[in-house]
Amino acid sequence: MKKTEYTGLEEHGLVNLSRIYWNLTTPQLYEEAIKRREGLIAHLGPIVVRTGHHTGRSPNDKFIVKTEDVENDIYWDGGNKPISEEHFERLYHRLQAYLQNKEVYVQECYAGADENHRIKVRVITEYAWHNLFARNMFIRELDQDKLATFEPDFTVIDVPRFHAIPEIDGTNSETFIILNFKKRLVLIGGTSYAGEIKKSIFTVMNYLLPKKNVMSMHCSANIGERGDVALFFGLSGTGKTTLSTDPNRALIGDDEHGWSDDGVFNIEGGCYAKVIRLSPEAEPDIYECTRKFGTILENVTIDSRTRRVNLDDDSLTENTRASYPLTHLPNIAPGSKGGHPENIIFLTYDAFGVLPPVVKLTLPQAMYHFISGYTAKVAGTEKGVTEPKTTFSACFGAPFMPFHPTVYAKLLGEKMEKFNVDCWLINTGLTGGPYGVGSRFKIQHTRNIVNSILEGKLKNVEFVEDDVFGFLIPKSVPGVPDDVLNPRLAWSDKEEYDKTKLHLAKAFVENMEKYKKDLDPEILKGAPKI
């Protein structure tokens, strides 16, 4: 059907709409958002918005419709929650009724920079600023002729003011994020947190890509002047954004990637960076993006008179965010693509202070640590956490992985072996003792380690095997004192170090128990020796 100001969304059951705004540009969406009082324009041009009660994702409110085509694929024991087709249809019909006589915004774009593996995405939103978010975060189509005949592979309908009725709809609360692979449709409601839009499509890609033997990854990626690609995996607080944003290397992307037989490609067209206490000295490129037209600042405080923002203020949330297109950054990879990686880096913040600042992983260890997805939370990062607490998130992104973690781990192992990739584990956390006693590894030492890896300076150094974890610790790294490389030397009580290390190793083994019946014996070769 031809798209008009009032028609074109009938295939989604959306009829009698007051008005449809098709593929508005960034300035047009600014005008709409301001007209509707959805946000404020800050000094130098970013738009500042609030997301209300939800200042982060709602993992307990995310569901996958249990249809016959995906029922046997999804790893239901790993946090993926099923919902029935009947509940989905009931909710969907009420949502369609809710949108009658309302204005909606439509943005048509792509997920996947590689044209062989991309999907067409249509995002229908109740808020103008959510449509700008989609425009920032996905890959834009600027050809008006192609937009006129755009047929989506997947559609997101995002309606924050529409709420579920848990007793009727089978949800856990009034909030819902529901993926229906059969209908190729995502419904989002009851939350204004825009991150749900991008993460729902990432979940879709994590289902579709592995079926084509393409590795889907929750990681950042950059590329050096000689064309060498590096991947950085790590949970929040481990330094993934800081270490992958390097002035000497072009950024492919900061969060979501695919790895095909042709190389690595970004799934997105933008960045969604955490900006709490962002420093212009430590993060100059990202800091500049918070001062540009087109950037959305979520839950950042703003002076209503001067319109200046305060990135240090966490009164609304610690999870303040900036959404901006990749083109806001000065050094990005052309086409958001690169070749096969030479190095993969797993980042962890070990608050127990026992892991070395860098180790090299064998292939089985790489798959084992990939499934583990370890970091440790400390006081201040989560309510009620007063001492180090192990955190394991399979594949460094468990909430977005529909398949069993071994599916992704085996793909990783196959590609590492095929393309001869080195894998490293870098601890950006503590040394000399646990939280409250130890101190954080110096950022300059960590940067020197990363640079040495990427420049190939650790290929031929001497290594020593760890007696418990079995990984290889380099005896020397340029720019890093030798005694820093062995964390046991930094502890005054060596016996306590040994006990703490064994305690952490046991936590790894206990975490892996839930996957054990499905684990390949090759992966188990990477387990700690207890």
N, C-alpha and C positions, 0 to 999 in steps of 0.2 A: 504493500500500500504506500502511496506517495505521502511523504511527511509534510504536514501543514502545521500551522499554529495551534490547531485543535485536534488533529488526528495523527495516526502513525503508531500508536501504542496499543492498538486493539488486540494484537497477537498476545499481549501480556494480560489481557482482560481489563485493561485500563480504558474506560470510556467516560464520556460526559465530563472530561477534564476542563477546568476553567481556561487553562492555557498551557501550552508546551513550549518551553524555551530550548531549542535544538542547538547544541554545540556552540554555546556562547564563548566568546574569547575572554581572556583574563580581565581586561578592563570592563567588559560588559558584566561579568560576574561580580566584580567589585561594586559596580553601580547597583546591581540587584541586592547584594548583601547589605550594603549601606542603607538603601531604600527600605529594606525590610528590618533594619536595626539588628542584624545578626552579628555585627562586630564594629570595631572602630579602626580607622586608619591611623597608624602610628607614625611618628617622625621618620622621614625618609621613605615611607611607603608600604611597609608590611601591613597586613590586616590582622588584627588581634581578636580572637574569639574565645568564648568559654564553652566548655562541654558539659557544664552542670554536674550532676551527681556522679556521672561516670567519667573519670579522668584517666582511665586505662581500659584495657580489654576486659571482657567478662567471660572468662573461659568456661564457667559453669553454665552459661546460657547459650553455648554453641552446640548445634546439633547437625547430624547428617541424616537425611531421610532414608529409612531402611527400605530400599527398593530392590527388586530381584537382580538388577544388573550390577549392583555394588555390594550386596549383602555379604558375599563370601570374600570380597576383597578387603574390606575395611577391618582394621585392627580395633575391635570394639573394647578390648581389655585395656587399651592404652590411653584412655581419656576421651576417645571419640564416642559421643553419646548418640544413640539412635532415637529417632522420632518416627511415628507412623505416617503413612501417606494420608490417612484420614485426618489426622491432626493438622498436617501441613495444609491440606485443601481447605479445611474449616478456617484456619487462620488467614490463608491467602484470600479467600472470598471476603472476609471482613475487611482486610486491608484494601482490597479493590473498591469496596463500598466507601471506605473512609476517604479515599483519594478523589472520589467524584466531587466535581465543582471546586477542585483545588488546582493551584498552579504546580507544575513540576519542571525540573531541569534535567536535561539529558546530555550526557557526554559520551561520545563514541570513540573508542581508543583501542589500544592493543596491550596485551601482556606477552612479553617475549620479544627481545630485540632481533633474534634470529627468525627470519621470515619462514623458515622451514618448520619452526616449532612454536610459533606464536598463536594466540587465540584472539578473536575479536571480542571486545567487551563493551557492553552497553551499561552505563550507570545512570539510573533514574533516581533523583533525589528530591526530597522535600525542601531542603535548605540550599540556597545558592552557594554558600561557602563549602558545603560538602561536594558540590559539583566542581568547584575550583580545586578542591583536594584531589578529586579523581583526575582532573586535567593535569595537575602537578605530578601525580604519582604514577600514572600510566603513560604509555607511549602515544603521543598525539598523532592524529591523522589530519594533515592540513589541506589535503586535496578535496575541494568542495564536491567534485563529481563523485569521488569515492564515498564521501559521507552521504551523498544523496541516495546511494544504493547499498548502504551499509547493512549487512545482515549479521547480527551478533551470534557468536558461538556460546556465549554465556552472558546472562543479564543479572545485574544487582539492582534490587529495589530497596532503597534506604529511606525509611520513614521514622525518624526519631520520636515524633509525637504520638505515634500509634503504639499502643501497648497490648501485649498478650494477656489473656486471662488464663492463668496456670491450670485452674480446675477444668477448663474446657479445652485448652490447647495443648496440654501435655508438656508445657514448659516448666522450668524451675522458678521463674519469676515473670515479671511483666516485660523483661528484656529478652530478646531472642536474636540469634544469628543462625539461620537455617540454610544448609546447602542441600539442594535437590539436584543430583547428577542426572537423573532421568529427564527432568524438565529443563536442565541446564540453567538453573535459576537460584539466586541467593536472595533471601529476605532478611532485612535487618530492621529492628524496631526497638523502641524503648531506651535507646542510648544515642547520645550525640557525639560519642567518641569516634572520630573519623577513621582511626586506625583499623576499625573493624572492616571497612570497605577493602582496604588493600590486603589485609591478612586473609580475608575470605577467598579472594582470587588467588592468593599464594597457595592456600590449601587446595584449591582446584588444580593449580599447576603441579602441585606435589602428588596429585592423583594421575593426571594425564601424562606427564613427562616420563615417569619410570616405565609406563606401558610401551613407550617408544624407545626404551633403552637409553633415555636421557636422564642423567643424574640431576635432581633438583636439590638446591642447597640453600640453607639459611646462613648466608655468609656475605662478607664483602670481598671485592676483588679489585686488584689494580695491575698495571702493566708498566714495565720499565722501558727505557729507551731502546734496548736491544730486542724488545718484543717478549720478554719473559713475564709470564703471568703468575701472580701469587693470590692464594685464597686465604681468608682470615675467618675462622669460626670462633664464636665465643658468646657466652650469655651476657646479659646486661651488667655493666660495671667492670668488665674484663679488659677494656681498652680497644675493642674492635674498631670503632670509628676513628679513634685517635691514631692508631697505628697504621690503618689502611689509607688514611688521608695524608699523603706524603707529597710535598711540593716537587719532588724529583720523579714521581711516578704518576701516570695518568689513572684516574679513577674509572673503572668499568661500572661499578655500582657499589652501594653501601649495605645492601641487606638481602637481596634475593637473586639467585642465579641458577642457570642451567648449564650443564656440561655435556655436550653432544660429541660425536666423533669428529666434528669440525672445530671444537674448542669451547670456550666459555662465553656465555652471553648473559646480559642483564635481563631480568624479567620486567623490571620497572623503568620508568622514565624520570624518576625523581628521587629525592631523599626525604627521610622522616627522622630527623636527628633530635636526640634529647638535648635540651639547651639549658638545663638548670646549672647556674654558676659557670656558664660558658666563658672561657677566657680568651680575649683577643690575642694574647701572647701564645697560648698553647694551641689554640684552634682558630688561627686567623681566617682561614677560608670559610669555615662554617659560621664564624662570628659575622663576617661580612654578609652572609646570606640572610641573617636575621635583620638586616637593615635595608632590604631590597623590596621593591614593588613586585608583587606576585607571590611573595612568601606569606604563608599562613602561620601565625604564632598561636598555639593552643595553650590556654590557661597561664599565659605570661601576664604578670601584672603591668598595668599601664596607668600613668598619671592622666586623668581625664582632661586636665587643662593644658599641660605642655605636650601631651601625647608621646611622651618618652617612656620606653619600657624599662623594666628592672629584671634582668635575667637572673639576679641573685635571690629574688623573692620566691620562696617555696610555700607561701601561705595558702595557695590554692591546691598545689600538688608538687611532689618531687618530680613527677613525670611531665614536665613542661616540654613541648615539642615544637619543632619548626618543619613545615612541609614546603619544599621548593623544588622546581625543576632542576635536573642535572646541569642544564645550561647556565645556571647561576654560578657554577663553580668554574675556576679559571683553567683547570687542567683535567679534562675528561677524555676518555678513549673514544675515537671516532666510531660511530655506530654502536657504541656500548657493547663492543665485542672484542675478544682476544683469542689467542691460540690456546693450546693445552697448558695447564699450569706446570711450572717446574717445582714449585714448593707449595705445600699446604701447611698452614699454621693453626693449631688449636690453642686458643687463649683461655687461661683459667686464672681466677683470683683465689689462691689457696690461703684461706685465713688461718689454717693450722700451722703454716710456716715450715712445712716439711718438703715440699716439692722444689726441685732445682729451678733456676730461672730459665733454663732451656734444656731439653733432651730431644734426642732423635728417636723416632718410633719405627719399629719394624712394621711390615705390612699387617700381620695379625694384630699387633698393638694398635695400629692406626684404626683398624675396624673396631676393636674393643673400646678404645677411648672415644671413638665417634659415637658408638651406641651409648656409652656412659654419659657424655656431655656434662662433665663435672665442673662445678665451681663451688665456692662456699660463701654463704651470706654471713654478714656480721651485723652487730648492733648499728641501727640507723638505716639499714637498707630495707628492713621489714619490721612491722609492728611485732613486739614480743621477742625479738631476737636479741639476746644479750651476750651470747657466746657463739663461736664458730659453729655453723650448721651446714652440713653437706647438702648440696643441691645437684640433682642429676636430671637433665632434660635430654632425652634421647635425640641424637642427631643434631644437638644444639638448637632444637626447635620443636619439641614434642607436640605442642598444641596444634601445630599446622601439618602434621604428618599423618595422612589417612592410613597408610600401609604399616605393617609390622616393621620396626626399626631395622631388622635384618635385610629387608628389601633394599633399603638405602645404603646400608653398610656394605653389602655385597657389590652393589653398583660402584661404590667408592673404591673398594678393593680391586675390582676388575679394571677400572680406569687408571688407578695408580700403577698397577702392574703393566698394563698395555702401553702407557705413555711415560713410564719410568719416572714417577713423581716421588720426591722426598717429602716426608711428613714430620713435623716438629710440634712439640708441646712446650708452650712458653707460659711460665707462671709470672703474672704481673702483680701477685699478692705479696704475702709477708715472708720475711726471713728472720732468723734469730730467735724465734719463739712464736706462739700463737697470738691471736688478737689480744691486745692489752699489754703484751710483752715485746713482740717482734716489731720490726719496722718494714715499711713497704720497700720493695726493690726500687732503686732509683730509675726514674723514667729514662734518663740518658743511657743507663746500662741496658735497659730493655730495647731502646732504639738502636743501640750499637749491635745488639744480638740480632734484631730483625734485619738490619743492613748487612751484617755478615752473612746471614742465611741467603738473602736475595742476591748478594754479590758473589756467592759461591765460595766464600772464604772458610766455610766449615766442612767442605767436601772431603778434605784430606787431613783434618786434624785427628789427634788421637782421642779415643773415647774410652770410658770405663763403664762397665755394666752395673746398674743398680741391683743390690742384692735382693730386694723385695719386688719392685715393679718390673725389673728386667730391662728397662729402657736404657739408652746409651747417653751418658753425660759427657759432653766435650771437656777435655782437660784445659783447653784454652780458647778464648774468644777475643778478637781484637777489641780493645777499649773497655774490657771488663776484667777486674782483678781476679786472678785464679781462685782465691779463697771464697769469692762470691759464688762461684759455680757449684761449690759443694756446700749445701745448706747445713749439713751436720756440724761443719766448722764454726758456723755462726751461733750455735746454741752453746750456752755455758754448761748446761746439764745434758751431756751426750746420751745418757741412759733414757732421759725423758724424751729426747728426740726420737730414739729408736722405738719407744712405746707409742708415741704419737703417730709415727709413720705407719706402724703396723695397724693401728686403729683406723687410719684412713684407708689402707689397703683392704681391710676387712669390709669397710663401708662399700668399696667398689664391688667386691665379690657378692655381698648381700644384695646390692642393687641389681646385679646381673641375674640373680636367681629367678626373677619373674620372667626372664626371656629364655632361660636355659634350655627348655625342651625344644625350642625352635632355633637354637644357635648352632651354627656350623662349627665342627671341631676346630677348624682352622682359626676361627675368631677367638675361641677359648684359649688358644695358644698365647694370646696377648694378655691374659689375666695375670694379676700379681701372684707371686709365689708365697703362700702363707703356710 
